[in-house]
Amino acid sequence: MKTIFITGGSSGIGRAAVYKFAEEGWKVAFTYNSNKKAAEEIAAETGAVSVFWNGAAEGNPMKTAYENAKTHLGINGFDALLAGAGINLFSLYGTEDEEKLRELWQVNYFGVREAVKAVLPHMISEKKGSIILVSSMWGEVGGSCEVEYSATKGALIAMAKALAKEVGPSGVRVNCLSPGLIDTPMNSSLTEDDIKEICEGIALGRAGLAEEVASTAFYLASDASSYITGQILGVNGGII
C-alpha cells in the first residue's frame, strides 16, 4: 500500500487530497494547524492520520510532525509528498505587517522546504518517490496587491524545477501544481463581482474545484506519471 504525507490537509486543496488518496487506497497522514476539530473529523471519515504543525513557528516543527506521522502509520517513510499548506497576504507592496510577512514566508516557503527535507532521505534511499508542490497561477504571472504571496509561490516553481534536476538521478520526481481560481476558503474573501471578472478570463468560464486539483495531484503521485518531473502543471480552466 502506498503512502503520502500531505501538509495543510484540514482545508481546501489539501483536504480534498486527503479524501482522494484515501479513496484510492493509500495510507494518508496530513498536517493541520488551527482547525483541530476539522482535522479530527477528516481523519475519522477517511482513516487518515492527522498531526499538528505550527507553520508559523521558528525552528523545525515540520520534522516533528513528519516523525509523528511515520510513528502513527508504522512506516519508515513516505512514497509521496503533497505540500499543500499555504496562506495568503493581500496588501499594497511595502505596507505589509512585518509579522504577517514573516509568517507568510515561514508557511509558504520554509514550511515546504522543511517538508521536502523530511521526506527526501527515505525517497532517495528507496530510489523512488514523488514530491508535489502547490504553487499558484500568481507565482507564474504575478498578482497585484499580492506581491509577496506571488513571490513565495514563484519560489516554489523555481524549487521544483531545480530540485527535479538534483534528485532525478535518484529516481525521485518533483513537480509543481499551479492552480488558478479555485473554490476554497482562501478565496472566500472575493466578492461575486471579483469572481465574475476573473472568470471572464478563464476559458471554461468558472472557478475550479479543490477536488479537481486533488485529482491532478493524485496523477502526479501515481505511477501513471512515472516519466514526468520538473513540470509546472496549470490547473486553471484555461487562463486566457
JOQUI-V368622 format. One record per pair of residues at least 12 apart in sequence whose C-alpha atoms are under 10 Angstrom apart, sorted by sequence separation. I is the first residue (numbers start at 0). J is the second residue. D is the distance in Angstrom with one decimal. If there is no record, write none. Layout:
i->{I	I}
j->{J	J}
d->{D	D}
This chain:
i->{5	17	29	38	51	52	65	87	88	118	137	138	141	161	162	182	194	4	16	29	38	50	51	52	87	135	136	137	138	139	140	159	160	219	3	28	35	50	51	88	134	135	137	138	139	159	160	180	5	14	27	35	49	50	87	88	115	134	137	138	139	158	159	160	13	35	50	51	86	87	114	115	135	136	137	138	158	159	216	3	13	14	34	50	51	86	115	134	135	136	138	139	158	159	180	215	2	3	13	27	28	29	30	31	32	33	49	50	85	86	134	135	138	156	157	179	180	215	1	2	8	26	27	28	29	30	31	32	33	48	49	85	86	87	133	134	138	155	156	215	8	9	26	27	28	29	30	31	32	33	48	85	86	87	112	132	134	135	155	156	8	9	10	21	26	27	28	29	30	31	32	33	47	48	50	85	86	111	134	135	155	156	180	212	1	2	3	4	5	6	7	8	9	25	26	27	28	29	30	31	32	49	84	85	111	133	134	155	179	212	1	2	3	4	5	6	7	8	9	14	18	21	22	29	30	31	32	48	84	85	132	133	182	183	211	212	0	1	2	3	4	5	6	7	8	9	10	14	17	18	21	22	30	47	48	83	84	132	153	181	182	183	211	0	1	2	3	4	5	6	7	9	17	20	21	47	82	85	134	152	180	181	182	183	0	1	2	3	4	5	6	9	15	18	19	21	84	85	107	132	133	180	181	182	183	208	9	10	14	18	20	84	107	132	179	180	181	182	207	208	9	10	17	18	82	83	131	179	180	181	182	207	8	9	17	18	82	130	178	180	181	206	207	8	9	17	54	81	82	178	181	205	206	7	9	10	17	30	54	178	181	205	9	54	82	130	203	204	8	9	31	81	82	130	178	179	202	203	204	8	30	80	81	178	201	202	203	204	29	30	80	177	201	202	203	28	29	176	200	201	202	203	28	80	176	200	201	202	30	80	128	139	198	200	201	28	29	79	80	127	128	138	176	199	200	9	28	77	78	79	126	127	135	136	137	138	176	198	199	8	27	28	76	77	78	107	126	127	128	129	130	131	132	133	134	135	136	137	175	197	198	8	76	77	108	109	126	127	128	129	130	131	132	133	134	135	136	137	174	6	28	55	75	76	78	79	104	107	108	112	123	126	127	128	129	130	131	132	133	134	135	136	137	176	4	5	6	7	28	55	76	77	78	103	104	107	108	111	122	123	125	126	127	128	129	130	131	132	133	134	135	136	175	4	6	7	27	57	76	77	103	106	107	108	123	124	125	126	127	128	129	130	131	132	133	134	135	174	6	26	55	56	75	76	104	105	108	112	123	124	125	173	174	7	55	78	100	104	107	108	111	115	119	122	123	124	172	173	6	54	55	57	61	62	65	79	80	81	82	83	84	85	100	103	104	107	122	123	172	28	54	55	56	61	65	76	78	79	80	81	82	83	84	85	122	27	54	55	56	59	60	61	64	78	79	80	81	82	83	108	122	26	29	54	55	59	61	62	66	77	78	79	80	81	82	83	92	93	26	27	28	29	30	32	54	55	57	61	62	65	66	77	78	79	80	81	82	91	92	95	119	172	25	29	30	31	53	54	57	60	61	62	64	65	89	90	91	92	93	172	174	175	178	181	29	30	55	56	59	60	61	62	63	89	90	91	92	93	171	172	173	174	175	176	177	178	179	180	181	6	29	54	55	58	59	61	62	89	90	91	92	170	172	173	174	175	176	177	178	179	180	181	54	61	62	88	89	90	91	172	173	174	175	176	177	178	179	180	53	54	88	89	90	171	172	173	174	175	176	177	178	179	6	52	87	88	89	90	115	172	173	174	175	176	177	178	179	180	6	88	89	176	179	5	87	88	4	87	88	167	86	87	167	85	4	17	87	163	164	4	16	163	164	85	162	163	2	16	85	162	163	13	160	161	13	14	159	160	2	13	159	160	12	13	158	159	160	2	4	11	12	13	157	159	3	4	8	10	11	156	2	3	4	5	6	7	8	10	11	156	157	2	3	4	5	6	7	8	9	156	1	2	3	4	5	6	7	8	155	1	2	3	4	5	6	7	0	1	2	3	4	5	6	7	5	6	7	133	133	132	131	130	131	131	130	131	129	130	129	79	128	129	139	78	79	80	81	82	83	128	129	79	81	82	128	139	81	129	129	135	136	128	131	134	135	136	87	127	129	130	131	133	134	135	136	86	87	129	131	132	133	134	135	136	85	131	135	136	6	6	6	5	4	4	3	13	12	3	3	4	5	3	81	81	80	81	79	81	81	79	80	79	78	79	78	12	12	11	12	11	12	11	12	10	11	12	10	11	10	11	19	18	19	15	16	20	15	16	19	20	23	14	15	16	18	19	12	13	14	15	16	17	20	11	12	13	15	16	19	20	11	12	15	16	19	10	11	12	13	14	15	16	12	13	16	20	11	12	16	11	12	13	12	3	2	1	1}
j->{17	29	41	50	63	64	77	99	100	130	149	150	153	173	174	194	206	17	29	42	51	63	64	65	100	148	149	150	151	152	153	172	173	232	17	42	49	64	65	102	148	149	151	152	153	173	174	194	20	29	42	50	64	65	102	103	130	149	152	153	154	173	174	175	29	51	66	67	102	103	130	131	151	152	153	154	174	175	232	20	30	31	51	67	68	103	132	151	152	153	155	156	175	176	197	232	20	21	31	45	46	47	48	49	50	51	67	68	103	104	152	153	156	174	175	197	198	233	20	21	27	45	46	47	48	49	50	51	52	67	68	104	105	106	152	153	157	174	175	234	28	29	46	47	48	49	50	51	52	53	68	105	106	107	132	152	154	155	175	176	29	30	31	42	47	48	49	50	51	52	53	54	68	69	71	106	107	132	155	156	176	177	201	233	23	24	25	26	27	28	29	30	31	47	48	49	50	51	52	53	54	71	106	107	133	155	156	177	201	234	24	25	26	27	28	29	30	31	32	37	41	44	45	52	53	54	55	71	107	108	155	156	205	206	234	235	24	25	26	27	28	29	30	31	32	33	34	38	41	42	45	46	54	71	72	107	108	156	177	205	206	207	235	25	26	27	28	29	30	31	32	34	42	45	46	72	107	110	159	177	205	206	207	208	26	27	28	29	30	31	32	35	41	44	45	47	110	111	133	158	159	206	207	208	209	234	36	37	41	45	47	111	134	159	206	207	208	209	234	235	37	38	45	46	110	111	159	207	208	209	210	235	37	38	46	47	111	159	207	209	210	235	236	38	39	47	84	111	112	208	211	235	236	38	40	41	48	61	85	209	212	236	41	86	114	162	235	236	41	42	64	114	115	163	211	212	235	236	237	42	64	114	115	212	235	236	237	238	64	65	115	212	236	237	238	64	65	212	236	237	238	239	65	117	213	237	238	239	68	118	166	177	236	238	239	67	68	118	119	166	167	177	215	238	239	49	68	117	118	119	166	167	175	176	177	178	216	238	239	49	68	69	117	118	119	148	167	168	169	170	171	172	173	174	175	176	177	178	216	238	239	50	118	119	150	151	168	169	170	171	172	173	174	175	176	177	178	179	216	49	71	98	118	119	121	122	147	150	151	155	166	169	170	171	172	173	174	175	176	177	178	179	180	219	48	49	50	51	72	99	120	121	122	147	148	151	152	155	166	167	169	170	171	172	173	174	175	176	177	178	179	180	219	49	51	52	72	102	121	122	148	151	152	153	168	169	170	171	172	173	174	175	176	177	178	179	180	219	52	72	101	102	121	122	150	151	154	158	169	170	171	219	220	54	102	125	147	151	154	155	158	162	166	169	170	171	219	220	54	102	103	105	109	110	113	127	128	129	130	131	132	133	148	151	152	155	170	171	220	77	103	104	105	110	114	125	127	128	129	130	131	132	133	134	171	77	104	105	106	109	110	111	114	128	129	130	131	132	133	158	172	77	80	105	106	110	112	113	117	128	129	130	131	132	133	134	143	144	78	79	80	81	82	84	106	107	109	113	114	117	118	129	130	131	132	133	134	143	144	147	171	224	78	82	83	84	106	107	110	113	114	115	117	118	142	143	144	145	146	225	227	228	231	234	83	84	109	110	113	114	115	116	117	143	144	145	146	147	225	226	227	228	229	230	231	232	233	234	235	61	84	109	110	113	114	116	117	144	145	146	147	225	227	228	229	230	231	232	233	234	235	236	110	117	118	144	145	146	147	228	229	230	231	232	233	234	235	236	110	111	145	146	147	228	229	230	231	232	233	234	235	236	64	110	145	146	147	148	173	230	231	232	233	234	235	236	237	238	65	147	148	235	238	65	147	148	65	148	149	228	148	149	229	148	68	81	151	227	228	69	81	228	229	151	228	229	69	83	152	229	230	81	228	229	82	83	228	229	72	83	229	230	83	84	229	230	231	74	76	83	84	85	229	231	76	77	81	83	84	229	76	77	78	79	80	81	82	84	85	230	231	77	78	79	80	81	82	83	84	231	77	78	79	80	81	82	83	84	231	78	79	80	81	82	83	84	78	79	80	81	82	83	84	85	84	85	86	212	216	216	216	216	217	219	219	220	219	220	220	171	220	221	231	171	172	173	174	175	176	221	222	173	175	176	222	233	176	224	225	231	232	225	228	231	232	233	185	225	227	228	229	231	232	233	234	185	186	228	230	231	232	233	234	235	185	231	235	238	110	111	114	114	114	118	118	133	133	128	129	130	131	130	213	216	216	217	217	219	220	219	220	220	220	221	221	178	181	181	182	182	183	183	184	183	184	185	184	185	185	186	210	210	211	208	209	213	209	210	213	214	217	209	210	211	213	214	208	209	210	211	212	213	216	208	209	210	212	213	216	217	209	210	213	214	217	209	210	211	212	213	214	215	212	213	216	220	212	213	217	213	214	216	216	220	220	220	221}
d->{7.3	7.4	9.9	8.5	9.0	5.9	9.7	9.6	7.6	8.6	5.1	6.3	8.4	9.1	9.2	9.9	7.8	9.2	9.7	8.9	9.2	9.2	6.3	9.1	9.7	9.3	8.5	8.4	7.3	8.0	8.9	9.3	7.5	9.6	9.0	8.8	8.9	5.8	9.6	9.6	10.0	7.7	9.6	4.5	6.2	5.7	7.5	8.3	9.9	8.8	9.2	9.3	9.2	8.1	9.9	7.1	7.5	8.9	7.2	4.0	9.9	9.1	5.7	8.3	8.3	8.0	9.6	9.0	8.6	7.0	9.8	9.4	9.5	8.4	7.7	7.6	9.4	6.1	9.7	8.0	9.2	9.8	9.5	6.9	9.5	6.3	9.2	8.3	6.0	8.9	8.1	8.0	9.0	9.8	7.7	8.7	8.9	9.6	9.7	8.6	9.3	7.4	8.6	6.9	8.7	8.5	9.3	6.4	7.9	9.2	4.8	7.9	7.3	8.5	9.4	9.7	8.1	9.7	9.5	9.6	9.9	9.6	7.8	5.5	6.3	5.7	6.4	5.8	8.8	9.5	7.5	9.4	9.9	9.8	8.0	7.1	9.8	9.8	6.4	7.9	8.5	7.8	8.2	4.9	4.5	5.0	4.8	5.2	5.3	8.2	6.9	9.6	7.0	8.7	9.9	9.5	8.5	9.2	7.6	8.6	5.2	7.3	8.5	10.0	6.7	6.3	5.8	6.2	5.5	5.8	5.5	9.8	10.0	9.5	9.1	6.0	6.7	7.7	6.1	9.0	9.7	8.5	8.9	9.5	9.7	9.1	7.1	8.8	7.4	8.5	6.8	5.7	5.6	9.1	8.5	8.6	7.4	8.6	5.8	8.0	7.0	9.1	7.1	5.1	9.2	7.6	6.6	9.9	9.0	6.5	7.8	5.4	6.5	6.2	6.2	5.5	5.4	6.0	8.2	9.5	8.0	9.6	7.7	9.4	9.1	9.0	9.3	7.0	7.0	8.7	6.8	8.7	9.6	9.7	8.0	9.1	7.2	5.1	4.6	5.2	5.0	4.5	4.8	5.4	9.3	9.1	8.6	8.8	8.1	9.3	6.0	9.8	9.6	9.9	7.4	9.0	9.8	8.0	9.8	9.0	6.1	9.1	9.9	6.0	6.2	5.9	6.5	5.7	6.5	7.2	7.6	6.9	8.8	9.2	7.4	9.0	9.3	8.9	9.8	8.8	8.3	5.3	6.0	7.7	6.9	8.7	8.0	8.3	8.2	9.4	9.6	8.1	9.9	8.6	9.3	7.1	8.1	9.0	9.4	8.9	9.9	5.3	4.5	5.5	6.7	9.9	9.0	8.0	7.8	6.3	9.5	7.9	8.9	7.1	7.9	6.1	5.5	6.5	8.0	10.0	6.0	8.5	7.6	9.4	8.6	8.3	8.2	7.4	8.7	6.3	9.7	6.9	9.5	5.1	9.6	8.7	6.0	8.6	8.4	9.9	9.6	8.1	6.9	7.4	8.8	7.4	8.5	9.4	9.2	9.9	9.1	9.5	7.6	9.7	9.1	9.6	9.7	8.9	9.0	9.3	8.5	7.5	7.2	9.9	7.2	9.8	8.9	7.6	8.6	9.2	9.6	9.1	8.1	9.1	9.7	9.7	9.0	5.3	8.8	9.8	7.1	8.0	9.4	7.1	7.6	6.0	6.5	9.3	8.9	8.6	7.6	9.2	5.9	4.8	8.6	9.7	9.0	8.0	9.6	5.4	6.1	9.9	8.8	9.8	9.9	8.4	4.5	6.4	8.6	7.2	9.9	8.0	9.2	5.9	5.7	9.4	7.7	8.1	9.4	9.7	9.9	7.8	8.2	9.3	5.3	8.6	5.9	9.8	8.5	9.6	9.4	9.2	9.2	9.0	8.3	9.7	7.5	8.7	8.8	8.1	9.0	8.2	9.0	6.6	9.8	8.2	9.3	9.9	9.2	9.0	7.6	8.4	7.8	8.9	6.5	7.2	5.2	8.9	9.1	9.1	9.8	9.6	6.7	9.0	9.5	9.4	8.6	7.0	6.9	5.9	6.1	5.9	6.4	5.8	5.7	4.3	5.8	8.0	9.4	9.8	8.6	9.8	10.0	9.0	8.6	8.4	8.3	9.7	5.9	9.0	7.6	5.2	4.7	4.7	4.8	4.7	5.1	4.6	4.9	4.9	5.0	5.3	10.0	9.2	9.5	9.5	9.4	9.9	7.8	9.4	8.6	7.3	6.9	8.1	8.3	6.0	7.7	8.3	9.5	9.5	8.5	4.7	4.9	6.2	5.9	6.4	5.4	6.2	6.3	7.0	6.4	8.3	9.1	9.9	9.9	8.8	8.4	9.6	5.6	7.3	7.3	9.3	7.3	9.7	9.3	8.1	8.3	6.5	7.7	8.5	7.9	8.3	7.1	8.7	7.7	9.6	8.9	7.4	8.6	7.8	8.1	8.2	7.4	7.5	9.1	9.6	7.2	8.8	5.6	9.5	9.1	9.0	9.3	9.5	5.2	9.1	7.7	6.4	9.2	6.9	9.9	9.9	8.8	8.3	7.1	10.0	8.9	9.5	9.8	7.9	8.0	8.0	9.7	9.9	9.7	9.1	8.3	8.6	7.9	8.5	9.5	8.5	9.0	7.9	9.7	8.4	8.1	6.7	8.9	9.4	9.4	8.8	7.8	6.9	7.6	9.5	7.4	5.6	6.4	6.3	6.3	6.8	8.1	9.0	6.6	9.3	9.9	5.7	8.9	9.3	8.7	8.8	9.2	5.0	4.7	4.8	4.8	5.0	5.4	9.6	9.7	9.2	9.8	6.7	6.0	8.3	9.4	7.0	8.6	7.8	6.6	5.7	6.0	6.0	6.0	8.5	8.7	9.9	9.9	9.8	9.8	9.3	9.9	9.3	5.1	9.7	9.8	6.1	7.2	6.8	10.0	9.2	8.7	7.7	8.1	7.5	9.2	8.1	6.4	8.8	8.4	9.3	9.8	9.8	9.6	8.5	8.9	8.8	9.9	8.6	6.1	10.0	9.7	8.1	9.6	8.8	4.9	7.6	9.3	8.0	7.7	8.9	10.0	9.0	9.8	8.3	9.6	9.6	7.0	9.7	9.7	8.6	9.5	8.9	5.0	7.5	6.3	9.4	9.7	8.4	8.3	5.4	7.5	8.4	6.5	8.1	7.2	8.9	8.0	9.2	10.0	8.9	8.3	9.8	9.5	9.5	6.1	5.7	6.4	8.1	7.7	9.6	7.2	5.3	5.1	6.2	5.8	5.7	5.7	6.1	6.5	9.6	6.3	7.8	9.3	8.5	5.2	8.2	9.7	5.0	5.6	5.1	4.8	5.0	4.6	4.6	4.0	8.4	9.4	9.6	6.4	8.3	9.0	8.5	7.3	7.7	6.2	6.2	6.1	5.9	5.3	7.3	9.6	9.5	8.0	8.7	8.6	9.8	10.0	9.6	9.7	7.8	8.6	6.9	7.5	9.0	8.7	9.3	9.6	7.3	7.8	9.9	7.5	9.9	8.9	6.0	7.9	6.1	9.4	7.9	8.2	9.2	9.0	9.6	7.9	9.8	9.8	9.9	8.6	9.1	8.5	6.2	7.2	9.6	9.7	5.0	10.0	9.0	9.3	7.8	8.7	7.9	8.2	7.6	8.2	9.1	8.6	4.6	9.2	5.4	5.9	6.9	6.9	7.1	9.3	7.6	8.2	8.9	9.1	8.9	8.8	9.7	9.5	8.1	9.0	6.5	9.4	9.5	9.2	9.1	8.2	5.5	8.3	8.5	8.1	9.0	9.4	8.9	10.0	8.8	9.7	5.2	5.8	6.4	5.9	6.4	7.4	7.3	9.3	7.0	7.8	5.2	4.6	4.9	4.8	5.1	5.3	7.4	10.0	6.2	6.5	5.5	6.3	5.9	5.2	3.9	9.6	8.3	8.8	7.3	8.1	6.6	5.1	7.2	8.3	8.9	9.9	9.6	9.1	9.2	7.1	9.8	9.5	7.2	8.5	7.4	7.3	7.4	5.4	9.5	8.1	8.0	9.4	9.6	9.4	9.5	9.9	9.5	9.6	9.5	9.3	9.8	9.5	9.9	9.8	9.6	9.8	9.5	8.9	9.9	9.8	9.7	9.7	8.8	9.9	7.2	7.2	9.8	9.8	9.3	10.0	9.6	9.6	8.3	8.6	7.4	9.2	8.8	9.9	9.3	9.8	9.4	9.0	7.6	9.0	9.9	9.2	8.9	9.0	8.4	8.0	9.3	8.9	8.5	9.9	9.5	9.1	9.8	9.2	9.7	9.6	9.6	9.7	7.5	9.8	9.3	9.7	9.7	8.4	9.4	8.0	6.1	8.3	8.7	9.5	9.6	8.6	8.8	9.2	8.0	7.3	5.0	9.6	7.9	6.3	9.9	7.4	7.6	9.1	9.7	7.7	8.9	10.0	9.2	8.1	8.5	5.9	7.1	6.6	8.8	9.0	8.3	5.3	9.4	8.8	6.9	8.4	8.2	8.9	8.7	8.0	8.4	9.3	9.2	4.7	9.4	8.2	4.6	9.3	6.8	6.1	7.0	5.8	7.4	7.5	9.5	8.9	8.8	9.3	8.7	8.7	9.4	6.6	7.5	7.5	9.6	9.9	6.3	7.7	9.7	10.0	9.9	9.6	8.6	9.9	9.9	9.3}
